[in-house]
């Protein structure tokens, strides 16, 4: 089984006034993993993730803060975050995000 999803066929979701997601692979395609591109400008959010999550920075700076430990990720950097982890994400960035199990809309 395979499914090709072109970037221009992804579902665009406006998450906040300054954050959007292009959902490419969702649980409607496979329940085990999802893939999206996140774009954000001067964004900040505290989150407790419901998924195992990987961020890969395409451009800009993604700042991830865990227990007051601030980590700046730039183009080419990545981070794995385990399910149930609370963190703050901030910055202006474009990032690829992979969730396991899959995120659904």
C-alpha positions as CSV (number, residue, x, y, z in Angstrom):
1,X,0.0,0.0,0.0
2,X,1.2,3.5,-0.7
3,X,-0.3,7.0,-0.9
4,X,1.4,10.0,-2.6
5,X,0.3,13.4,-1.3
6,X,1.6,16.5,-3.2
7,X,2.2,19.6,-1.1
8,X,-0.5,21.5,-3.0
9,X,-2.9,18.7,-2.2
10,X,-2.3,19.0,1.6
11,X,-5.1,20.3,3.8
12,X,-4.3,23.8,5.1
13,X,-5.4,24.4,8.7
14,X,-5.2,27.8,10.4
15,X,-4.2,26.9,14.0
16,X,-3.8,30.5,15.2
17,X,-3.6,34.0,13.6
18,X,0.2,33.4,13.2
19,X,0.4,29.6,12.8
20,X,-0.8,27.3,9.9
21,X,-0.4,23.7,9.1
22,X,-0.4,21.8,5.8
23,X,-1.6,18.3,6.7
24,X,-0.1,15.9,4.3
25,X,-0.4,12.4,5.9
26,X,-3.2,12.0,8.4
27,X,-4.9,9.2,10.2
28,X,-7.3,9.0,7.3
29,X,-4.3,7.6,5.3
30,X,-2.6,5.6,8.1
31,X,-3.3,5.4,11.8
32,X,0.4,4.9,12.7
33,X,2.1,8.2,11.6
34,X,1.2,11.6,10.3
35,X,3.2,14.3,8.6
36,X,2.6,18.1,8.4
37,X,4.4,21.3,7.6
38,X,4.0,24.0,10.2
39,X,4.5,27.7,9.5
40,X,4.6,30.2,12.3
41,X,5.5,33.9,12.8
42,X,6.4,35.3,16.2
43,X,4.5,32.4,17.7
44,X,4.4,31.0,21.3
45,X,2.5,28.1,22.7
46,X,2.7,25.8,25.8
47,X,1.8,22.2,24.8
48,X,1.6,18.8,26.3
49,X,1.9,16.5,23.3
50,X,-0.6,13.6,22.8
51,X,1.8,11.9,20.4
52,X,5.4,11.0,20.0
53,X,6.6,13.9,17.9
54,X,9.6,14.8,15.7
55,X,10.3,18.4,14.6
56,X,12.6,19.1,11.6
57,X,13.3,22.7,11.0
58,X,13.1,23.7,7.3
59,X,13.8,27.4,7.9
60,X,13.8,30.0,10.6
61,X,14.3,29.4,14.3
62,X,12.2,27.1,16.4
63,X,12.7,27.5,20.2
64,X,11.7,24.6,22.3
65,X,11.8,25.0,26.1
66,X,11.6,22.0,28.4
67,X,11.6,22.7,32.2
68,X,13.2,26.2,31.7
69,X,15.8,24.7,29.4
70,X,15.7,26.8,26.2
71,X,16.8,25.1,22.9
72,X,17.1,27.0,19.6
73,X,16.8,24.8,16.5
74,X,17.7,26.2,13.1
75,X,17.5,24.9,9.6
76,X,18.5,21.2,9.5
77,X,18.0,20.7,13.2
78,X,15.5,18.2,14.6
79,X,14.1,17.1,18.0
80,X,12.2,14.1,19.3
81,X,9.6,14.7,22.0
82,X,7.9,11.8,23.8
83,X,4.2,11.6,24.3
84,X,3.0,13.4,27.4
85,X,5.9,15.9,27.5
86,X,5.0,19.5,28.3
87,X,7.0,22.2,26.5
88,X,6.9,25.7,25.1
89,X,7.4,26.2,21.4
90,X,8.1,29.7,20.0
91,X,9.7,31.6,17.2
92,X,9.3,32.2,13.5
93,X,9.8,29.0,11.6
94,X,8.8,26.4,9.0
95,X,9.1,22.9,10.3
96,X,8.2,19.4,9.3
97,X,6.3,17.6,12.1
98,X,5.8,13.9,12.4
99,X,3.4,12.4,14.9
100,X,3.1,8.8,16.0
101,X,0.4,7.7,16.3
102,X,-1.1,9.7,13.5
103,X,-2.8,13.1,14.1
104,X,-6.2,13.4,12.5
105,X,-8.3,16.3,11.5
